[in-house]
Amino acid sequence: MPHLEETDRLRRENLRLAEERAAFIRYIRAKVGELLVLMKCPARNADQLGGMELIGHDPIGTIAVSFSEVMDNLNVTNERLLLEVKERERTEAALRASEDRLRDFIDNAVDLILIVSPDGRIEYANRTVLSTLGFAPAEFVGRSLCSIVNPMDAEKCRKTIGRVIAGEKVSRIGLEFRDKRGGSVLAEGNAGGRFEDGQCLSVRMILQDVTSRKKYEEELQKAEKLESIGVLAGGIAHDFNNLLTGVLGNISIARIHAPSGGDVHQNLSKAEKACLRARDLTRQLLTFSKGGAPVRKATSIADILKESAEFSLRGSNVRCEFDLPDDLPTVEIDEGQIAQVLNNLIINADQAMPDGGILRLGAGTVEIVQGDPLPLKPGRYLRVRVSDTGIGIPKEALPRIFDPFYTTKEKGSGLGLTTVYSVVRKHEGVVTVESEPGGGTSFFLFLPVPRNAHRREADQESGSGKRSVLVMDDEGMVREVALEFLGHLGYEGAAVEAGDAAIAAYRDAREAGRPFSAVIMDLTIPGGMGGKEAVRRLHDLDPGVRAIVSSGYSNDPVMADPARFGFRGVIAKPYRMRELREVLEGVLSDGGSPVRAESA
């Protein structure tokens, strides 16, 4: 039968195809009963279709099925590719976010970060670099790195770039940059390179702004030098002031015997003023280098202003005007330190008016209340004004004028206004400044007025009652001058060289019924008992002892706070007769507070 032969042929062909490709799939037509169906069947299973009547195969169907399978595969592949694209997009977004975070981190880092091309051109600078040096990105990127460093560092800069290009990682470099205004910025850090195929593509620098640290180190070194000067000055101050005490004392005595108004009297007065200036110079050096506490006494600021102006403007073409009311209260100040402050301000004003001008010196009282912008405790203050009509201070310099070693002068030391600020602060006051370039400068000192402030009365050279005073000092000239002063002031005097002798003399006088009314004691006795130990033992002997400390070390803590160490009064060497009279009268009166002589 023909259809049986066709069936056999189809079976054989299926078997042949199965041998070539076991998984070959085709569509075949089979007759099952009266139903003609199109079915898909693996060729390897063709021999299992015995229960069906195979009537042939369909090539077009096979192609259609193959195309369908290709499309299925394409759909699967397309879905896989879409997943890969989405994954890549997520990866790229994460990478961009990471790059943004890194860029933001670098841009806002506190370090100075630079990327420089091998030929030294700036390719990148973070915000810290730009803000520190004052440049905009457009005017900074593309410039030569060596063009923005100190010319002295240009060669170092080029060598650093060369070392990096050669493959070296420079672990420590230091460069001085110039900002847009010409100021100096000191930086330290490291430098490395980015390489590709052995060739340097860029040089990366990570630096730190060490300007403040270097400035502090320099100031510390200068302070140490000043400390050394202070130690040296302290070492000679005692002996120097002892000598001055002898000179000044003998001049004071000679003035008493010299005819008033004559040439000799005038010459002695000039010599006395010279000695006092020498004394003040010693104190100024000690005040700044050692930072001693002020040795205060009630003082008229008007007198200091006038004396400072006369001294500082000698030979100047500047005219001085005073505004000093008669009822100005006294202030508790260290006269030598405040005189130094005013001298510095007046000299600065004079130098700001090279072609002449007007210097106005004035003073008045002001009330500071709670909430006042000035950093002062509420109360009454004396405001001292020093104003000039000079060139003024540049606005950019105003915030720094009180910084140590900062100066706008070619030959300035940068210490004058620092001393002004330091001294006024130690007096529980403040100093402020107002200035306009070309419009002059005004400094204002605010000094607290004590509650019991009073107008100073005219000095009197009268004597006191017949009382006895014991003097303890290792310097014979000082003892002689002190006894001479005491005699002229109407006191009986006795003198000893050291603390143990003073204790013995004081005890003997008490036992004899002729106790000393007061004791004047030198602080430092080389090789012997000084005043600090001696007064402690005198208090054991007599709790009511009226002791006065006297020393050439005007910045000694005992001189600043005598009551804490058992003294009733203080007088710094060298001193004049009227200063000795003042402290003796104060100590022998019933006043409670420690008495300070004018020289103290």
ZIKARA-V976308 format. One record per backbone hydrogen bond with DSSP energy under -0.5 kcal/mol. NH is the residue of the N-H (numbers start at 0). CO is the residue of the C=O. E is the energy in kcal/mol with one decimal. If there is no record, write none. Layout:
NH,CO,E
NH,CO,E
This chain:
4,0,-1.7
5,1,-2.2
6,2,-1.9
7,3,-2.3
8,4,-2.4
9,5,-2.5
10,6,-2.2
11,7,-2.4
12,8,-2.3
13,9,-2.4
14,10,-2.2
15,11,-2.4
16,12,-2.6
17,13,-2.2
18,14,-1.8
19,15,-1.7
20,16,-3.1
23,20,-2.1
25,40,-1.4
27,38,-3.1
28,55,-2.2
29,27,-0.5
29,36,-2.3
30,52,-3.9
31,29,-0.7
31,34,-2.8
32,30,-0.7
34,31,-2.4
36,29,-2.6
36,34,-0.6
38,27,-2.8
38,36,-0.5
40,25,-2.3
42,23,-2.3
43,21,-0.7
44,41,-1.4
45,42,-1.9
47,44,-1.8
48,45,-1.6
51,48,-2.4
52,30,-1.4
53,51,-0.8
54,28,-2.6
55,28,-0.7
57,26,-1.3
58,56,-0.6
61,57,-2.1
62,58,-2.4
63,59,-2.8
64,60,-2.9
65,61,-2.7
66,62,-3.0
67,63,-2.5
68,64,-2.6
69,65,-2.5
70,66,-2.7
71,67,-2.5
72,68,-2.8
73,69,-2.8
74,70,-2.9
75,71,-2.6
76,72,-3.0
77,73,-3.3
78,74,-2.7
79,75,-2.4
80,76,-2.8
81,77,-2.8
82,78,-2.2
83,79,-2.4
84,80,-2.9
85,81,-2.6
86,82,-2.4
87,83,-2.7
88,84,-2.8
89,85,-2.5
90,86,-2.6
91,87,-3.1
92,88,-2.6
93,89,-2.5
94,90,-2.5
95,91,-2.8
96,92,-2.6
97,93,-2.5
98,94,-2.8
99,95,-2.8
100,96,-2.7
101,97,-2.6
102,98,-3.0
103,99,-2.9
104,100,-2.6
105,101,-2.8
106,102,-3.1
107,103,-2.1
108,105,-0.9
111,206,-3.1
112,110,-0.7
113,204,-2.5
114,123,-2.3
115,202,-3.2
116,120,-3.2
119,116,-2.6
121,142,-2.9
122,114,-3.1
123,114,-1.8
125,112,-2.0
126,106,-0.9
127,106,-0.7
129,125,-1.9
130,126,-3.2
131,127,-2.4
132,128,-2.4
133,129,-1.4
134,129,-1.3
138,135,-0.8
139,135,-0.7
139,136,-1.0
140,136,-2.5
141,121,-2.4
142,139,-1.9
144,119,-2.9
146,143,-1.3
147,144,-1.5
148,145,-0.6
149,175,-3.6
152,149,-3.1
153,149,-0.6
153,150,-0.8
156,152,-2.4
157,153,-2.2
158,154,-2.4
159,155,-2.2
160,156,-2.0
161,157,-2.2
162,158,-2.3
163,159,-1.9
164,160,-2.4
165,161,-1.7
166,163,-2.0
167,162,-2.4
169,167,-0.7
169,190,-1.7
170,168,-0.8
172,188,-2.3
174,186,-2.4
176,174,-0.7
176,184,-3.1
177,147,-3.0
178,176,-0.5
178,182,-2.3
179,132,-2.9
181,178,-2.0
184,176,-2.3
186,174,-2.7
187,207,-2.0
188,172,-2.0
189,205,-2.1
190,169,-2.8
191,203,-2.5
193,201,-2.2
194,192,-0.5
195,198,-2.2
198,195,-1.7
200,193,-3.6
201,193,-1.1
202,115,-3.4
203,191,-3.5
204,113,-2.9
205,189,-2.2
206,111,-3.1
206,204,-0.5
207,187,-3.3
209,185,-2.4
209,207,-0.8
210,185,-0.7
213,209,-3.1
214,210,-2.6
215,211,-2.8
216,212,-2.7
217,213,-2.8
218,214,-2.9
219,215,-2.8
220,216,-2.4
221,217,-2.6
222,218,-3.0
223,219,-2.6
224,220,-2.1
225,221,-2.9
226,222,-2.7
227,223,-2.2
228,224,-2.3
229,225,-2.8
230,226,-2.6
231,227,-2.5
232,228,-3.5
233,229,-3.2
234,230,-2.0
235,231,-1.7
236,232,-2.2
237,233,-0.9
239,235,-3.1
240,236,-3.2
241,237,-2.0
242,238,-2.2
243,239,-2.5
244,240,-2.4
245,241,-1.9
246,242,-2.4
247,243,-3.7
248,244,-2.6
249,245,-2.1
250,246,-2.1
251,247,-2.4
252,248,-2.2
253,249,-2.5
254,250,-2.4
255,251,-1.2
256,252,-1.2
257,253,-1.6
261,258,-1.5
265,261,-2.1
266,262,-2.8
267,263,-2.5
268,264,-2.0
269,265,-2.2
270,266,-2.4
271,267,-2.4
272,268,-2.2
273,269,-2.2
274,270,-2.0
275,271,-2.1
276,272,-2.2
277,273,-2.1
278,274,-2.2
279,275,-2.3
280,276,-2.4
281,277,-1.7
282,278,-1.9
283,279,-2.7
284,280,-2.1
285,281,-2.0
286,282,-3.1
287,283,-2.2
288,284,-2.3
289,285,-2.2
290,285,-0.5
290,286,-1.2
291,285,-0.6
295,293,-0.9
296,332,-1.7
298,330,-2.2
300,298,-0.6
303,299,-1.2
304,300,-2.5
305,301,-2.2
306,302,-2.4
307,303,-2.8
308,304,-2.4
309,305,-2.4
310,306,-2.4
311,307,-3.1
312,308,-2.1
313,310,-0.7
315,312,-2.4
318,356,-2.7
320,358,-3.1
322,360,-2.5
324,322,-0.5
324,362,-0.6
327,324,-1.0
329,453,-0.8
330,298,-2.3
331,447,-0.5
332,296,-2.0
332,330,-1.1
334,332,-0.9
337,333,-2.6
338,334,-2.3
339,335,-1.8
340,336,-2.1
341,337,-2.6
342,338,-2.5
343,339,-2.4
344,340,-2.2
345,341,-2.7
346,342,-2.6
347,343,-2.3
348,344,-2.3
349,345,-2.5
350,346,-2.3
351,347,-1.5
352,349,-1.2
355,352,-2.0
356,316,-0.6
358,318,-3.2
359,357,-0.5
359,386,-2.8
360,320,-3.0
360,358,-0.5
361,384,-2.0
362,322,-1.8
363,382,-1.6
365,380,-2.6
367,365,-0.5
367,378,-3.2
368,366,-0.5
371,368,-1.9
375,373,-2.6
378,367,-2.2
380,365,-2.9
381,446,-3.4
382,363,-3.7
382,380,-0.6
383,381,-0.6
383,444,-2.9
384,361,-2.9
385,442,-2.5
386,359,-2.6
387,440,-2.5
388,357,-0.6
390,351,-1.4
396,393,-1.1
397,393,-1.2
398,394,-0.6
399,396,-1.7
400,396,-0.6
400,397,-1.1
402,399,-2.0
404,413,-2.1
405,402,-1.7
405,413,-0.7
406,404,-0.5
411,408,-0.5
418,414,-2.4
419,415,-1.9
420,416,-2.7
421,417,-2.6
422,418,-2.8
423,419,-2.3
424,420,-2.3
425,421,-1.9
426,422,-0.8
426,423,-0.7
427,424,-1.9
428,423,-2.2
429,445,-1.0
431,443,-2.3
433,441,-2.4
435,439,-1.8
437,390,-3.4
438,435,-3.2
439,389,-0.9
439,435,-0.5
440,387,-0.5
441,433,-3.0
442,385,-2.5
443,431,-2.5
444,383,-2.7
445,429,-2.7
446,381,-2.4
446,444,-0.6
447,426,-0.6
448,379,-2.5
449,447,-0.6
452,449,-1.7
463,488,-2.6
466,464,-1.6
468,491,-2.6
469,517,-2.4
470,493,-3.0
471,519,-3.1
472,470,-0.5
472,495,-2.3
475,473,-0.6
478,474,-2.0
479,475,-2.4
480,476,-2.3
481,477,-2.7
482,478,-2.5
483,479,-2.2
484,480,-2.8
485,481,-2.7
486,482,-2.2
487,483,-2.0
488,484,-2.0
489,486,-1.1
490,485,-3.2
491,466,-3.1
493,468,-2.0
495,470,-2.7
498,528,-2.0
501,497,-1.8
502,498,-2.4
503,499,-2.0
504,500,-2.6
505,501,-2.6
506,502,-2.3
507,503,-2.5
508,504,-2.3
509,505,-1.9
510,506,-2.4
511,507,-1.8
512,509,-1.2
513,508,-2.4
516,467,-2.5
517,467,-1.0
518,545,-2.2
519,469,-3.3
520,518,-0.6
520,547,-3.2
521,471,-1.9
522,549,-1.1
524,522,-0.5
527,524,-2.4
530,521,-1.1
530,522,-0.5
531,522,-0.5
533,529,-2.1
534,530,-2.6
535,531,-1.0
536,532,-1.7
537,533,-2.2
538,534,-2.0
539,535,-1.2
540,536,-1.6
541,537,-3.7
544,541,-2.1
546,544,-0.9
547,518,-3.4
548,568,-2.4
549,520,-2.8
550,570,-0.7
553,551,-1.6
555,552,-1.9
558,555,-1.0
559,555,-1.3
560,556,-2.1
563,560,-0.7
564,560,-0.5
564,561,-1.3
565,562,-1.5
566,561,-2.3
567,546,-3.1
568,546,-1.4
569,594,-2.4
570,548,-2.5
572,550,-2.2
579,575,-1.9
580,576,-2.4
581,577,-2.1
582,578,-2.0
583,579,-2.1
584,580,-2.7
585,581,-2.2
586,582,-2.4
587,583,-2.5
588,584,-0.7
594,567,-2.3
596,569,-2.0
599,596,-1.4
